[in-house]
């Protein structure tokens, strides 16, 4: 895979799984009494926390698996299932409970500051985003693609901040029909990515099984 192809794969996959557009309604609902300035500050902090979480797993995920004795093929298969569950909910134009539960959203409505939890974790950088980052890091070939993954995380986080900042004054700019259409399209793309990850994991597991000595 060329560097340009990898950058496109990493950026698009991360943007789709983070899905900041779908997070906007929950963000507004959880901050009904906050001023636009407060919402902008929360959006900025959430984006920074998201960068920290995803970069941490991008840089250390492979060593964590080695320490726990988890093979990458096993993780690819498990992660593809998580991504596929998220994709199926996106195809129904609804926020997946894999990203956050109703209880977490309800708890967020009672908090004075939702920037770190539940907005940054788990809404923006939850299991799906973390799994995607680790899978992309495993596919990175050479230092250039590893750097590209880090830059993709920064770019998606910046886009997330811009979208949340734009929603600080309300959702008048966000057309519900257009949002549902875009979420369904992104869900279809994410489903294809999930299936590809599963095929890669199954192929790697099969190769590992054939490489084992008999007996």
Secondary structure, DSSP 8 states (H G I E B T S, - for coil): --HHHHHHHHHHHHHHHH-HHHHHHHHHHTTTT--HHHHHHHHHHHHHHHHHHHHHHHHHHHHHHHHHT--HHHHHHHHHHHHHHHHHHHHTTS--TTT--HHHHHHHHH-S--IIIIIIIIIISSHHHHHHHHHHHHH--HHHHHHHHHHHHHHHHHHHHHHHHHGGG-STT--HHHHHHHHHHHHHHHHHHHHHHHHHHHHHHHHHHHHS---
